[in-house]
Each structure stands twice: as structure tokens, then as C-alpha cells.
Amino acid sequence: MTTDTLLSVKNLAITFSTSKGPVHAVRGVSFDLGRERLGIVGESGSGKSQTGRAILGLTAANGKITADQMQFHDLDLRNLSKRDWRKVRGARISMIMQDPKYSLNPVMTIGDQIIEAYREHHKVNATEAKRRALDMLTAVKIRDPERVFNSYPHEVSGGMGQRVMIAMMLIPDPEILIADEPTSALDVTVQLQVMAILDDLVRERGMALVFISHDLHLVSSFCDRVLVMYQGHVVEEIRASELDQAKHPYTQGLLNCLPKMDGNHAELPVLTREASWAEA
Ligand SMILES: Nc1ncnc2c1ncn2[C@@H]1O[C@H](COP(=O)(O)OP(=O)(O)OP(=O)(O)O)[C@@H](O)[C@H]1O
């Protein structure tokens, strides 16, 4: 772990016990994270979300985590007490989920939710909290912050809801932001707008971003480095700018499956897989 490293994960494994036997969701994942944008990409079930959730201590009760190291600054995340997790989760390491509908309270206005979240972390009076809440909405490029402030979650679009979520996640000034498919419920144009906002904020504040997605194109546009996961393993770790030199056939397959914009409408190649890739 170098001085620039915020988080160091070594040999993380997560196994769920189920009635049909053990599910080895993550099998020996290692990575270091500095103040950078790290993408985790892979198909459904490859273990991306479980890797992200483990960093937040959010593994389901039937899951068993082992790791040689899960170090966040001087904290060993493998054996944090519930009390210590409360100081880390949502405060120093935050997560943006896929769908704001499930994260926002439907019976409270957006403004009241931001104020509540803000006052949990900062000692300010109601007037100042409102001013800061409006600033937060402006920071995520909401043009009419007063209107959104007074709206209920169902009254705003999905893209707007996700901007509100980003604003809320930023309130405690986390060092690491984990964004798990933050835009997959949105249509493509809105997806890019929301990603660009997230990207600006991450850069401005010098945060680390872990961006989890099945979309290699999106990940490579917004990340510095990419971990490619396949059946619980990291099969390749590569700089986004060097993806065209990817060595692993699975990464090459994912790249070849991206639709091309050159007017060539040949059939998309089928992603091939080999059992040996899932071996340690
Ligand atoms: N509580 C659980 N009990 C049993 N198996 C689980 C549990 N949670 C996750 N899994 C399994 O762990 C594996 C990895 O899941 P994970 O959610 O990390 O995949 P993913 O790569 O994020 O895929 P997706 O993009 O579909 O979310 C999957 O096979 C999933 O079914």
C-alpha cells in the first residue's frame, strides 16, 4: 500500500451459502485504489456488485468474506465493528445505486431529504441548510433548483432523480464513491449527461470513483483504469487508454461486441467464453 493508496484489497473471496450449495461469487480479487477512477466491468453475475458491496460492508448475511487484506487508510475493513462501519459507510465511502426510486423517500420532498442528510453531517441552522441544499442541486447542474427542491421524487425524471442522489452522496464529502450501474435505468443521452456531472465532481473534489458497469464503452470513457471480471475473477487489469492492446480474449471479446459507429452494420460477434478463464 503506497501513500497514495486509499484502499487496498488483496485476494478477496465471497462465497454465499444457498440451498443448492455454495455460490463462489468473488474468487481472489485484488486491487489498489488511489484518487482515480477505477472501472469494474463484466457480464451479469461476474461478481462486480458483490466486490463493491464488500468494500461497504454490505454483503448479505448468507455470504462469507475472506481476504488477505481490505485496508482503508488505517482501518482494517475485515473486522470493523458496527459502530465503526457507521463512521465509514455513507460518510467516507459512499455508494450510488442504480435506481433513485428505491433510494429516495417517496413521501418527503427532495429539499427536505437533502436538508436532513446535510444536517446529519454539518451543524447548521435551517436557513443555511436550505441554502447549501440549493447549492448542492446547482452543483449537479439542475437548472431550476427551487422547483426540484420543492418536488417529491415521483415528480422528477429518472435523470433528475439520479442527479439528486449524486448531490446527496456528496454531502459528507466521501473519499471514495462507488457507483454501481448508476445510469443503467436512464436513456443513453441522459446517461451521458449524468456520467459527465459525476465525472466533473469526482475530479473537482479529488475523490476516488469505483464505477461498476457491464458497459465497457461507458467505463472506458469515464475511467482511468479498468478491472475486467469474469466469473468472480479479475481476468485483466488495464488502463482505459490502452484497451485496444487488451491481451485477454474475454476483454477482446467485450471490445469486439461494441457496436461500431463506422456504418458497418455487420452482425455483432458473439462473445465466446472458455472454462479455463474462470480458473485461478
Ligand atoms: N445473497 C446471495 N445469495 C446467493 N448468491 C448471491 C447472493 N448475492 C449475489 N449472489 C450471486 O453472486 C454472483 C455475483 O453477483 P453480482 O451481483 O456481484 O454480479 P454482477 O457482476 O454485479 O452482475 P449484475 O450486473 O447482474 O448485478 C451472482 O451469481 C449472484 O447470483
The ligand as a Gaussian input file, in Angstrom:
#p B3LYP/6-31G(d) Opt

LIG

0 1
 N      -27.292000     -13.247000      -1.236000
 C      -26.875000     -14.038000      -2.227000
 N      -27.046000     -15.380000      -2.160000
 C      -26.612000     -16.191000      -3.141000
 N      -25.982000     -15.770000      -4.248000
 C      -25.787000     -14.452000      -4.386000
 C      -26.228000     -13.516000      -3.399000
 N      -25.906000     -12.265000      -3.814000
 C      -25.279000     -12.404000      -5.005000
 N      -25.211000     -13.711000      -5.353000
 C      -24.604000     -14.269000      -6.566000
 O      -23.277000     -13.789000      -6.680000
 C      -22.897000     -13.715000      -8.035000
 C      -22.274000     -12.373000      -8.336000
 O      -23.273000     -11.373000      -8.178000
 P      -23.026000      -9.846000      -8.504000
 O      -24.285000      -9.134000      -8.140000
 O      -21.771000      -9.389000      -7.911000
 O      -22.879000      -9.863000     -10.075000
 P      -22.715000      -8.652000     -11.053000
 O      -21.475000      -8.913000     -11.839000
 O      -22.777000      -7.366000     -10.313000
 O      -23.968000      -8.797000     -12.002000
 P      -25.173000      -7.803000     -12.301000
 O      -24.638000      -6.861000     -13.331000
 O      -26.248000      -8.688000     -12.806000
 O      -25.508000      -7.143000     -10.986000
 C      -24.150000     -13.989000      -8.857000
 O      -24.099000     -15.322000      -9.294000
 C      -25.250000     -13.799000      -7.844000
 O      -26.355000     -14.605000      -8.137000

